[in-house]
Amino acid sequence: MKNSAALIFVTLAACSAGETHSDTAKLAPNQPQCNFVNYHRDESINVQGPGRCTTDCDCDGMRSCGGGTCTGEARPTDNARCNDPSYHWNEAWNGGGSGLCASDCECEGTRTCVSNHCADRAPSAVGAAQTR
């Protein structure tokens, strides 16, 4: 039992020895992009200092890292921009499950929430009439 406790302690120490607040907040390598409205990062705990950064993943929401400082707006102040191509929302992180939604603001860019699922916007009736 004594040897097991020592092994666990050594293993935990080795796993956390090189970690920093910045390292633990970064996403997995298969998800390197952090510029999403629903990416939440407390910039005050950054190793580099409050509001200081090395990558966009050190910045909250849609803020970007430029010259070592987080800049820009983290998220829109109103819901009017939800259906804009520049609105980036990671649907995989939705609370109810990937692609599930309660409003258009929980869908990426121009996608809309239809029957609680994010879907591509249907062509408008006007646009459809013009293509006939």
C-alpha positions in Angstrom: 0.0 0.0 0.0 2.9 2.4 0.9 4.5 1.7 -2.5 1.2 2.4 -4.3 0.8 5.8 -2.6 4.4 6.7 -3.6 3.8 5.7 -7.2 0.6 7.8 -7.4 2.4 10.8 -5.9 5.3 10.5 -8.4 2.9 10.1 -11.3 0.8 13.1 -10.4 3.9 15.3 -9.8 5.3 14.3 -13.2 2.0 15.0 -15.0 1.6 18.5 -13.5 5.3 19.6 -13.2 5.4 21.6 -16.5 1.7 22.7 -16.7 0.8 26.4 -16.4 -2.6 28.1 -16.4 -2.1 28.8 -20.1 -1.3 25.2 -20.9 -4.4 23.8 -19.2 -6.7 26.2 -20.9 -5.6 25.3 -24.4 -7.7 23.0 -26.5 -6.7 19.6 -27.8 -4.4 19.6 -30.9 -7.4 18.4 -33.0 -9.2 21.7 -32.1 -6.5 24.4 -32.4 -8.9 27.3 -33.1 -10.2 29.2 -30.1 -11.9 32.3 -31.7 -15.5 31.3 -30.9 -18.1 33.4 -29.1 -18.6 30.4 -26.8 -14.9 30.0 -25.9 -14.5 31.3 -22.4 -11.1 32.2 -21.0 -10.4 34.2 -17.8 -7.6 36.4 -19.1 -6.8 37.6 -15.6 -5.0 34.2 -14.8 -2.8 34.2 -17.9 0.8 33.3 -17.0 2.0 36.2 -19.1 -0.2 38.6 -17.0 -3.8 39.8 -17.2 -4.8 40.5 -20.8 -1.4 39.3 -22.1 -1.1 36.3 -24.4 1.0 34.0 -26.6 -1.9 32.6 -28.7 -5.6 33.3 -29.4 -6.4 30.5 -26.9 -5.1 32.9 -24.1 -7.9 35.4 -25.0 -11.6 35.2 -24.2 -14.2 34.6 -27.0 -13.5 36.2 -30.3 -10.6 38.3 -28.9 -7.3 37.7 -30.7 -3.7 37.8 -29.6 -1.7 40.5 -31.3 1.7 41.7 -30.1 1.3 39.8 -26.9 -1.9 41.5 -25.9 -5.5 40.3 -26.2 -7.5 42.7 -28.4 -11.0 43.0 -29.8 -14.5 42.2 -28.7 -15.0 38.8 -26.9 -18.6 38.5 -27.9 -21.3 40.7 -29.4 -23.3 42.8 -27.0 -26.6 42.0 -28.8 -28.1 39.1 -30.6 -28.5 41.0 -33.9 -25.2 39.6 -35.3 -25.9 35.9 -34.7 -26.7 35.2 -38.4 -23.6 37.0 -39.7 -20.8 35.1 -41.4 -18.3 36.6 -39.0 -20.2 35.1 -36.0 -18.2 32.1 -34.9 -19.9 29.6 -32.6 -18.6 26.1 -32.0 -21.7 23.9 -32.1 -19.8 20.9 -30.7 -19.7 22.7 -27.4 -23.4 23.3 -27.0 -24.7 22.2 -23.6 -27.5 20.0 -25.0 -25.1 18.2 -27.4 -23.3 18.8 -30.6 -25.5 20.7 -33.1 -28.4 21.1 -30.7 -29.6 24.6 -30.1 -32.2 26.8 -28.5 -31.7 29.8 -30.8 -29.8 30.9 -33.9 -27.1 32.4 -31.6 -26.1 28.8 -30.7 -25.3 28.0 -34.4 -22.3 28.9 -36.5 -22.5 32.0 -38.7 -25.4 32.0 -41.1 -26.8 28.6 -39.8 -30.2 28.7 -38.1 -31.8 26.8 -35.3 -34.6 24.7 -36.7 -36.5 22.3 -34.4 -33.6 22.6 -31.9 -31.0 21.6 -34.5 -28.5 23.8 -36.2 -29.1 23.7 -40.0 -27.9 25.5 -43.1 -30.1 28.4 -44.0 -32.6 27.6 -46.7 -32.5 29.7 -49.8 -34.9 32.6 -49.6 -38.1 32.5 -51.6 -37.0 35.5 -53.5 -33.6 33.9 -54.4 -35.4 30.6 -55.4 -37.8 32.5 -57.7 -34.9 34.3 -59.4 -33.2 31.0 -60.3 -36.2 29.6 -62.1 
